[in-house]
Amino acid sequence: MTFASIPPMRRHSRSVSAEVAAHLERLIISGELRAGDRLPPERELAASMNVSRSSLREAMFELESKKLVERRQGRGSTVADISRGAAQLYGNLADLDVELGYATELRDLVEPRIAELAALRAVDSNLLSLDTVLTRSHESLPPEESMRLDIEFHTLLAHAAQNPLLVTLCTMTTEWTQRTRTLSHRTALGRRISIQGHEMIYRAVSDRDGAAAAAAMEQHLREVREISTPGVP
C-alpha cells in the first residue's frame, strides 16, 4: 500500500499538536497533499515527524474536525476533498451568468466577515499556518508563486473562521477572480501591497481583534482592486 510522503516540519514554540496540525493543514491546502492521499499509519507518521503519538492524535482530531482529513476505523486517514463542496455549489450555479464583478462584490461581502471570524475563532495551528505563508511571501517572488501564496493565505484564513461553507465560498471566489489576482501580482509594487495587506490582517487576527481584522481586509481588497485596474502602472 502506498502512503503519502510527509516533508519535514518547521518547529516553533507553540504546542506540538498545534505545530503538527498547522504543518499538515498547510500541505493539504497548498495541494502538496492531495484529496484521497492516504496518510502513513499513526506510529510511522509520529516517528517520521519526531513527535509523540498523543500529539499526533490530537492534531489529527483537529484536522478531522476541520474536515481536512477523513478517518475510518481499519482504513486509516485520508486527505479529504476540500474542493468538492465548491464544485457542487458551482455546478448548481452553472446556469447563471457569473461575472467577475459579481464575484468581486461577493468577495467584498464575505471576506471581511471571514477575517473577523478568524480573529475570534482561530486556534494556534491556524496562526502558525498563516505565519508560515507570510514568512515565505516577498515582492521578489515570480508572479505565479506570489499569487499561489496569496490564494493560500486567504484559504487558510477561511479555514481559521471554522465554517466549511465560508471555505466553499472562498474557493469559488478564488476561481472567479483569477484575472484580477493575476493583475495584482504582475509588478513588485503590486506584490508588496498585497503582502502588506496580509500582514495587517494577520496582526489583527493574532490580536483577536475582529473589528480590526475586518477593517484590514476591507482595506486590502480596496487596494488590490486599485492596483488591478487596467491602465494603472
C-alpha positions in Angstrom: 0.0 0.0 0.0 1.3 3.5 -0.9 1.2 6.3 1.6 1.7 10.0 1.1 5.1 11.4 1.8 5.2 14.0 4.5 8.0 16.6 4.3 9.9 17.8 7.4 8.1 20.2 9.8 9.4 23.6 11.0 9.4 23.7 14.8 8.0 26.7 16.7 7.5 27.5 20.3 3.8 26.6 20.5 2.2 23.3 21.4 3.5 20.3 19.5 0.0 19.2 18.4 -0.7 22.7 17.0 2.6 22.6 15.1 1.6 19.2 13.6 -1.9 20.3 12.7 -0.6 23.5 11.1 2.0 21.6 9.1 -0.4 19.1 7.7 -3.1 21.7 7.1 -0.8 23.8 5.0 0.3 20.8 3.0 -3.4 19.9 2.3 -4.5 23.5 1.4 -1.4 24.1 -0.8 -2.1 20.9 -2.7 1.1 19.1 -1.7 -1.1 16.5 -0.1 -4.0 15.8 -2.5 -7.5 14.6 -2.0 -7.6 10.9 -1.5 -3.9 10.6 -0.4 -3.5 8.1 2.4 -1.5 9.2 5.4 1.0 6.8 6.9 -0.1 4.8 9.9 -0.1 6.7 13.2 3.0 5.0 14.6 5.1 5.7 11.4 3.8 9.2 10.9 4.6 10.2 14.5 8.1 8.7 14.2 8.8 10.5 10.9 7.7 13.8 12.3 9.6 13.2 15.6 6.5 13.8 17.8 4.6 11.6 20.3 1.6 9.6 19.2 -0.6 11.5 21.6 0.4 14.9 20.0 -0.2 13.4 16.5 -3.5 12.0 17.6 -4.6 15.4 19.0 -3.6 17.1 15.7 -5.5 14.5 13.6 -8.7 15.1 15.7 -8.3 18.8 14.9 -7.9 18.2 11.2 -10.8 15.9 11.2 -13.0 18.5 12.9 -11.9 21.0 10.2 -13.0 18.4 7.6 -9.4 18.3 6.1 -8.9 14.6 6.7 -11.3 11.6 6.9 -10.5 8.9 9.5 -12.2 5.5 9.3 -11.6 2.6 11.6 -9.4 0.0 10.0 -8.7 2.2 6.9 -6.6 4.9 8.5 -6.6 8.6 7.5 -7.0 10.1 4.0 -7.0 13.6 2.8 -10.5 15.0 2.3 -11.6 16.6 -1.0 -12.0 20.2 0.2 -12.9 21.4 -3.3 -15.9 19.0 -3.6 -18.3 21.4 -1.9 -17.2 24.3 -4.1 -17.6 22.1 -7.2 -21.1 21.1 -6.2 -22.2 24.7 -5.4 -20.6 25.9 -8.6 -22.5 23.3 -10.6 -25.7 24.5 -9.0 -24.9 28.0 -10.3 -23.9 26.8 -13.8 -27.0 28.3 -15.4 -26.3 31.7 -14.0 -24.2 34.3 -15.9 -21.4 34.6 -13.3 -19.4 37.7 -14.0 -16.2 38.9 -12.4 -18.0 41.9 -11.0 -20.4 39.7 -9.1 -17.6 37.6 -7.7 -15.7 40.7 -6.6 -18.9 42.0 -4.9 -19.3 38.7 -3.2 -15.7 38.8 -2.0 -16.2 42.3 -0.6 -19.2 41.0 1.4 -17.7 37.7 2.6 -14.0 38.1 3.2 -14.2 40.9 5.8 -16.6 38.6 7.8 -14.2 35.7 7.3 -11.3 37.8 8.7 -13.5 38.9 11.7 -14.5 35.3 12.5 -10.9 34.1 12.1 -9.8 36.6 14.7 -12.4 35.3 17.1 -12.1 31.6 16.3 -8.5 30.8 15.1 -6.6 28.2 17.1 -2.8 28.0 17.4 -2.4 25.8 14.3 -4.3 28.4 12.1 -2.0 31.2 13.3 1.1 29.1 12.6 -0.1 28.3 9.1 -0.8 31.9 8.3 2.6 33.0 9.7 4.3 30.4 7.6 2.8 31.7 4.4 3.7 35.3 5.3 7.3 34.2 6.0 7.5 32.7 2.5 6.0 35.8 0.8 8.1 38.6 -0.6 7.9 41.0 -3.5 10.8 39.5 -5.4 8.9 36.2 -6.0 7.8 35.3 -9.5 4.2 36.5 -10.1 2.8 32.9 -10.3 4.4 31.9 -6.9 3.3 35.2 -5.3 -0.3 34.6 -6.4 -0.2 31.0 -5.2 0.8 32.1 -1.7 -1.9 34.9 -1.9 -4.5 32.3 -2.5 -3.1 30.0 0.2 -3.2 32.8 2.7 -6.9 33.6 2.0 -7.8 29.9 2.0 -6.1 29.4 5.3 -7.9 32.4 6.7 -11.2 30.9 5.7 -10.3 27.7 7.5 -9.4 29.7 10.6 -13.0 31.0 10.6 -14.1 27.4 11.3 -17.0 27.4 8.9 -16.9 25.0 6.0 -19.4 27.0 4.0 -17.2 30.0 4.1 -14.3 27.9 2.9 -16.5 26.9 -0.1 -17.4 30.5 -0.9 -13.7 31.5 -0.6 -12.8 28.7 -3.0 -15.4 29.8 -5.5 -14.4 33.5 -5.5 -10.8 32.5 -5.9 -11.7 30.7 -9.1 -13.8 33.6 -10.4 -11.2 36.3 -9.6 -8.1 34.7 -11.2 -7.7 37.5 -13.7 -7.8 40.2 -11.0 -5.4 38.4 -8.9 -3.0 37.9 -11.8 -3.0 41.7 -12.5 -2.4 42.5 -8.8 0.7 40.3 -8.8 2.2 41.4 -12.1 4.6 44.0 -10.5 6.8 44.2 -7.5 4.7 47.1 -6.2 1.5 45.1 -6.5 3.1 42.1 -4.7 4.4 44.4 -1.9 0.9 46.0 -1.4 -0.7 42.6 -1.3 1.8 41.3 1.3 1.4 44.4 3.4 -2.3 43.8 3.4 -1.9 40.2 4.5 0.4 41.3 7.3 -2.2 43.8 8.6 -4.9 41.2 8.5 -2.6 38.6 10.3 -1.7 41.1 13.1 -5.4 41.8 13.8 -6.3 38.1 13.7 -3.3 37.3 16.0 -4.5 40.0 18.4 -8.0 38.5 18.4 -9.4 41.8 17.2 -12.3 41.0 14.9 -13.2 44.6 14.0 -9.6 45.4 13.1 -9.4 42.2 11.1 -12.5 43.1 9.1 -11.3 46.6 8.5 -7.8 45.4 7.4 -9.5 43.0 4.9 -11.7 45.8 3.5 -8.6 48.0 3.0 -6.7 45.1 1.4 -9.4 44.3 -1.1 -9.8 48.0 -1.9 -6.0 48.4 -2.6 -5.9 45.2 -4.6 -8.7 46.5 -6.8 -6.8 49.8 -7.4 -3.6 48.1 -8.5 -5.6 45.6 -10.7 -7.4 48.3 -12.7 -6.3 48.3 -16.3 -4.1 51.3 -17.1 -2.6 51.5 -13.6 1.3 51.1 -13.9 
